[in-house]
Amino acid sequence: MISGPNRLIRIGFALLLGLVLAACGAKQVVVQGNFPPPLMEKTPLTLGVVYTESFKTHEIYDEAAGREETDWLVKTGSAQVEFWDTLFTGMFTEVVHIDSHDALHAVEDEVDAVIIPYVEDLQYTIPLHTNVKVYEIWMKYRFRLVTMDAIHDHGNGELTYNPNQSLADWTLSAYGKTPTAFLQSDEEAVNLAAVVALRDAGANFATSFHRVPAVAEWLDTRNTITELPAPVTASVEESSTSEESSTSEESSTSEESSTVDESTADDEGTTST
């Protein structure tokens, strides 16, 4: 049995060891934020969206390089889905999630195109001074716009796409920085920097989507098809009506001419007699 000063020493040592182990553990951030919808005119498209499993659960683990540094685990997956859902819904007339076999076949005749976002890279910088909680985050995305025919279901719940059927494929970068150095914790500072980076990504996407060459070409093709003239059959009907009217008029004129000629001949015959 431990009693007296020895017991207090053991308790103090256990508490100190716990603090040391906690200090050695990774700092974890589950990114959360407020993402207002964009204020812009919606593009008249029904857009399908496929979020891959790696996108929905995206995270970055950064192992400490030295004894004075800390391991970091930053999870952005849930925030990514929430943010891009808000942006797409604000940009397009209708957004449809495609995440299963049933969802794929339920909307295959309604969706104009499908977009698949990826997080290709995420980097951050640690403040030079520990008392200044200003972090910087860089994100790099890749977007693929494909036709519905390019999405394939393998029967096991996994959806894949054929890259040869892509309408457009492009990358986009985003940057976020903690706007203030007076936050309570490093985790809060990292979270805020990630939220700023997401908003920057959204602004870049909204202003550049229609200017991506392959996207612009596809949209022009859709607009050309939409603005095609009325079917030829309508013109044929109008032409037939016009021809009938013209034939009728010619016939009436011919009959009137014949009647006048006959009448004139009768008059001449009467006068001669």
Helices and strands as residue ranges (DSSP letters): H 4-24, E 27-30, E 43-49, H 53-56, E 59-62, E 72-75, H 77-91, E 92-97, H 101-106, E 113-125, E 136-146, G 148-150, E 151-153, E 159-161, G 163-165, E 166-177, H 186-208, G 209-211, H 213-226, H 232-272
